[in-house]
Every structure is written in C-alpha cells, then in structure tokens.
Amino acid sequence: MISALMVGELATEPTARTTSKGAPYVTANMRVPAGAEALFVGVAAFDRTAGERLLKLRKGASLAAAGTLEATEWEKDGETRKGWRLTATEILTVYAARKRREPEAGE
C-alpha cells in the first residue's frame, strides 16, 4: 500500500453508504491531473470527519484527499480493467480551511 496525498476535483457526487455490519462511509470518484491526461481515483472515507467533509462537496469541487492508495483490478464485459482506490483518512477543502481560519464567537 502507498500513503498518498492527491489533489483534484470530484468527478461524481459523494454518496453515503453503509457496510454490511452497519458502519457508515462515503464514496466518490476524483479526477486527478496527470500531465496531459487524468487519473480517476475511487475515494472511500470511513473516518467520520473525512466522510462529513466529503459529503459537503459537490461534483466539480476542488479537494485534496490523503490516505492509503491501492491499485485495483476488476472485470467488466469480459475485459480486465485497472484503476486506483484511495481509502481517505483526511479530506481537505477550501471550506474546511476557511472554517479553521475564522475565529470562533467570543475569541
């Protein structure tokens, strides 16, 4: 596994899901610029805070996601396809950065 920090934009709307054991998580796909091309990375956030931040975003929003990156492989229509999945432990957004910089009431 690879520790990674990826910067890009959401290619899909985030979706709240639940594991078979009832644990909540959030998924989305992210477009990451790679020279003249782009990588599409599936993102899964099992961390509560990371999931909440991801759900506040919409398709096209800029973000950075940090976590564990894994190569994936699956079969579709008899053809083997390859891709990437990031299990995010942190989602960084402009919204979160602004919120951190704004003083709380009474400070």
Number of C-alpha atoms within 10 A of each C-alpha: 9 10 13 15 16 20 17 20 20 25 19 17 18 22 14 16 14 11 9 7 6 8 9 15 18 22 22 20 21 30 20 19 14 10 7 5 8 12 14 18 23 22 24 24 26 21 16 14 13 20 23 16 19 29 17 13 18 15 14 14 17 17 20 18 23 19 21 16 20 17 12 12 10 10 9 7 6 7 8 9 11 10 13 15 18 26 20 27 17 20 21 17 19 12 12 12 10 10 11 10 8 9 9 8 5 4 5
